[in-house]
Amino acid sequence: QVQLVESGGGLVQAGGSLRLSCAASGRTFSSLYMGWFRQAPGKLREFVAGIRRIDSNTDYADFVQGRFTISISRDGDKNTLYLQMNKLKPEDTAVYYCNAAVKAGTTWYANPALANGWGQGTQVTVSS
């Protein structure tokens, strides 16, 4: 059973903002790294933002250009991953997914094994 539930997507005009949330259960948050990924129609899934849990060190894809912020909140045993997205552009339109991640050098990879796969994602649509 997949242990990830993403939410917070929607339709927004260019320049607008959205805050995505990811609730994870099971072993997912035992991963050192967590990340957000996205997949646009006809394209491969790509890395968007990542965070190292132990010190909240963050990393972003070049196309983010300071517009997004990844964070984690902890409330007892409950962990939630967030992605605050500002100054959205039409090219940000995609389905956004969270997952455990691995960082090799400067490259981020999803590690869906911990979560038993991928969640359903949350659709972000940015109109021009």
C-alpha positions as CSV (number, residue, x, y, z in Angstrom):
1,Q,0.0,0.0,0.0
2,V,1.4,3.4,-1.0
3,Q,2.1,5.6,2.0
4,L,2.0,9.0,0.5
5,V,-0.9,11.5,0.1
6,E,-0.3,14.8,-1.7
7,S,-2.7,17.7,-1.7
8,G,-2.9,21.4,-2.2
9,G,-2.8,21.6,-6.0
10,G,-5.2,23.6,-8.1
11,L,-5.7,26.1,-10.9
12,V,-3.9,29.4,-10.4
13,Q,-3.0,32.3,-12.7
14,A,0.6,33.1,-13.6
15,G,2.3,34.9,-10.7
16,G,0.1,33.2,-8.1
17,S,1.0,30.9,-5.3
18,L,0.1,27.4,-4.0
19,R,1.2,25.4,-1.0
20,L,1.5,21.7,-1.5
21,S,1.4,19.2,1.4
22,C,2.5,15.6,1.6
23,A,1.4,13.3,4.4
24,A,3.5,10.2,4.7
25,S,3.2,7.1,6.8
26,G,5.2,4.0,7.5
27,R,8.9,4.1,6.7
28,T,8.9,6.9,4.2
29,F,10.1,9.6,6.6
30,S,12.9,7.3,7.8
31,S,14.7,8.4,4.7
32,L,17.5,10.9,5.1
33,Y,16.2,12.8,2.2
34,M,12.7,13.7,1.0
35,G,11.8,15.4,-2.2
36,W,9.2,16.9,-4.5
37,F,9.1,15.7,-8.1
38,R,6.8,16.7,-11.0
39,Q,5.6,15.3,-14.3
40,A,4.2,17.4,-17.1
41,P,2.2,15.8,-19.9
42,G,4.5,14.0,-22.3
43,K,7.5,14.5,-20.2
44,L,9.5,12.4,-17.7
45,R,9.1,13.0,-14.0
46,E,11.8,15.4,-12.8
47,F,13.2,16.6,-9.5
48,V,11.9,19.9,-8.1
49,A,13.1,20.3,-4.5
50,G,14.7,18.2,-1.8
51,I,15.4,18.4,1.9
52,R,17.7,16.6,4.3
53,R,15.7,15.7,7.4
54,I,18.4,15.9,10.0
55,D,19.3,19.6,9.4
56,S,16.6,20.8,6.9
57,N,19.3,21.5,4.3
58,T,17.5,22.2,1.0
59,D,18.3,21.9,-2.6
60,Y,16.3,23.0,-5.7
61,A,16.2,22.4,-9.4
62,D,17.7,25.2,-11.5
63,F,14.3,26.1,-12.9
64,V,13.0,27.0,-9.4
65,Q,15.1,30.2,-9.4
66,G,14.2,31.0,-5.8
67,R,10.4,30.7,-6.2
68,F,9.7,27.6,-4.2
69,T,10.5,26.6,-0.6
70,I,10.5,23.0,0.7
71,S,10.0,22.3,4.4
72,I,9.1,19.6,6.9
73,S,7.0,19.9,9.9
74,R,7.0,17.4,12.8
75,D,4.2,16.9,15.2
76,G,5.0,13.9,17.4
77,D,5.0,10.9,15.1
78,K,3.3,12.9,12.3
79,N,5.5,14.3,9.5
80,T,4.3,16.5,6.7
81,L,6.3,17.7,3.8
82,Y,5.5,21.0,2.2
83,L,6.3,22.9,-1.0
84,Q,5.5,26.6,-1.0
85,M,5.3,27.7,-4.6
86,N,5.3,31.4,-5.5
87,K,5.5,33.3,-8.8
88,L,4.1,30.3,-10.6
89,K,4.6,30.1,-14.4
90,P,2.6,28.2,-17.0
91,E,5.6,25.9,-17.4
92,D,5.1,24.8,-13.8
93,T,2.0,23.0,-14.8
94,A,2.4,19.4,-13.9
95,V,1.4,16.7,-11.4
96,Y,3.5,17.1,-8.3
97,Y,4.6,14.1,-6.2
98,C,6.5,13.7,-3.0
99,N,8.7,10.8,-2.1
100,A,11.7,9.6,-0.2
101,A,14.8,10.5,-2.1
102,V,18.5,9.8,-2.5
103,K,21.1,12.4,-3.3
104,A,24.2,11.3,-5.2
105,G,26.6,14.1,-5.6
106,T,24.5,17.0,-6.9
107,T,21.8,14.7,-8.5
108,W,18.6,13.8,-6.7
109,Y,16.7,10.6,-7.3
110,A,13.4,9.4,-6.0
111,N,13.5,6.4,-3.8
112,P,9.9,5.1,-4.0
113,A,10.7,1.7,-2.4
114,L,10.3,3.1,1.1
115,A,6.8,4.4,0.4
116,N,5.8,1.3,-1.6
117,G,5.6,3.4,-4.8
118,W,4.1,6.8,-5.7
119,G,1.1,8.6,-4.4
120,Q,-1.6,9.9,-6.7
121,G,0.1,13.3,-6.9
122,T,-1.6,16.7,-6.9
123,Q,-2.3,18.6,-10.1
124,V,-1.0,22.1,-10.5
125,T,-2.3,24.1,-13.4
126,V,-1.0,27.6,-14.1
127,S,-2.9,29.7,-16.6
128,S,-1.2,32.5,-18.6
